[in-house]
């Protein structure tokens, strides 16, 4: 059999082997979703019942129906989309730039153990400081516009990405590196063929952490000084004791988090196609 024919046959066999796993995942997806929706309905129903019966204070805790009314009012006026779009794009920009700015030098430190030892204490020191403490400085340096929110998100995400990439590069398989050295591989070949592929799962897993940090940076910046954004909506509503609008902003932030997580899942599926996606729950004991 020719080489192209053998490759096609192996690809076809791999696709056939993956189908049972996909079918099992599809069968478990619906019960999981139904259980999640049931838990959500019970929690919201208990909350609404508590408010209507007087057990829970509507003034202090708001209510699901009031939150829905607030969300509908903001949707009709267009205010909801305006603030959500502001927060979303500031968070995405901070997440992307911070991840790239942190990951690239983190991996590059593998090239020079001396440089890595020199900068490691500084990285630990910067990481030990709560990044929110830099918020007033960032606002002063970059103003009250969207640039300061992006900069604050970058400050939170870049250091996490750098440390994660640096640690992943250090943990790259040393035996495989020695084998390539014995075969005459250059340092760039070891870096591109061993260090980067082995670090990629850890780097992508950091994406999920950085999504939260990017949102935190943007929202904190909106708390401090902004005319737009979900953080601004929550801050103004809380100062007016409008708990329903506060909950509306919180739920909207959750929704944005889900959207960003879905984007990370898509990126992981495309970049890590070789990774085994089988979960222990798929196995029957």
Steps between C-alpha positions, in 0.01 A plus 500: 500500500630847411586750773210738419255211508636380834469851649138531382417162649655595836305827503179315422564248780572783745170666413312173549668446837399849615133459416405284803655760731303778333178300523556435871570870557180594315294256710628647827469864389119514514460352853772732629333804344159396635642460852671839482180672386303326774743620769484853360118493493484378860736771624323781315159364601599484868640852480181637339280312745697636795460857375127466430432334836694767687765259630770670293528879480453626144681821594815316611501207256287604203295237319521297178189666360632845585836415344323384184299822486817705543675304224204544265489874567871534422463288187219717368701817553811344343697572815564132573670429166705819519646419842543128423684576175734743680592247768525208257742660258715656772527157668574319174769752405661477845479121496656458154774759541583395857515132408727561202721750686537256791526168317767599246769610750401221737584240237804699381655482848566131428775615264706656781503332843717787624244764397223287649675485838560876490139601429320229700511687838365815331216303345412345834508842666272655237264204515475525879357852479121515447470647152196700604744720695629626165152613392531865618838531329367350177205741502738795553736385223246401236199714588139402556434357153503142379882498477536497878261202528697306240828591672366380835389172345844458343669559835295217653527248216857547378679400821285188541565399139873567536541290815291215359693492172833524680416209730365292210818559301714396797297179537542395135613137472879504570554147365347594167716811488814293567402255227463781246835647608664161444346496151656838423192720535551872539368698795227652283392154384474380860307812592255473210459120501504423874467807723215677322283189436543374856428846644192566287248308720613691810493832315147438374383387843619839625264664251206403721659666802586811301143538377394570857796731559425695180141554609613598851744756363239655272225511762727645769607771258133572431433517874771760554437730206282441198182613329436165332527129572330244719720596794375857470139376494554288814680782682230761427214258577655393831540864607127545431410172680357363174577134570309372198726695262804382697392138449435574134861615463633200691306253286615679187862463612436128547363482147808677362717254691316208340551651155873545558533149643331363189757684290782339700342155453492556123863613501601197706317263266681647200846537650505174698335255263755239604401525865286220646162651585371185675368560851485246779120532513481334159626171639264249651629328814 
